[in-house]
């Protein structure tokens, strides 16, 4: 909210406190709006059934922080150590 006031008045954060504090308080009282309702009636896309089953663990290695790396060779989960 303070950043929007900075941009609107071409000022810096200190200027917001010194010159536009009442405007900032008004914005904070009004809030930022409401989030859209959560959609609960989600359906899979129509093409998914035609694609057939795919076991992603044999094709991709997925790390916890969201990076995906294609495997050079498919994993063999049945192989003995």
N, C-alpha and C positions, 0 to 999 in steps of 0.2 A: 504494500500500500504506500509506504513512504517512497519507494522507487517510482511509483506512478506520479506522485506529487513532484519529485525531483525532475522527472521528464517533462511534466506539464508546465512547470515554472522555470525550466532550464536552470535548476539550482543543484546544490549538493545536500547531503544529509544534514549538515549543520544548519543550512537555510531552512530546511523543513522544521527543525526544532525551534529555530529562532523566529521564523516568520509565518509558518503554516501549521502550527501545532493544532489549532482548532479544527482545521480542515482534516488533518490526520485522525484526530479523535472522532470526528463525524464519520469518516470512512470506516474506522474500526468498530464503531457502534452499529453501522449498517451491515457490516460483514461482507463476505465475498460472494454470497449467493448460496444456492442449494445445489447439491450434487444431483445428477440425473438419477432416476430410479434404477435399481438393479434389475437387469433383464433376467428373468427366471425361466423363460420358455425357450431356451436355446436348443436348437436341433442340429445334428451333424449335416454337413453339406451333402447334396444329393449325389455327387460323384464319388463319395467315400465308399459306398457299398460296391460300386463297380471296380474300384481300385484293388479290392481284395486285401486280405490281412498282410501286414508287414511287421516283422519284429525288428523294431528300430535298434535294439541292442546289438544286433548282428551287423548293422550297417554303420552306425555312428557311435563315437565315444563322446559322451556328454559329461562335462564337468559341472560341479555344483554352482559355479558362478555364471553359467549360461553360455559358455563357449562350446561349440560342437566341432568335432574333428572327424572327417571320414576315415575309416579304418582302411589300411592298405589290403588287409586280408580279413575276411569275415571271422568273427570269433567262433571257436568251436567249444561250446559249453559242455560237450560230452567227452572231451579229451581228458585222459587221466594224467595227473601231474608226474 
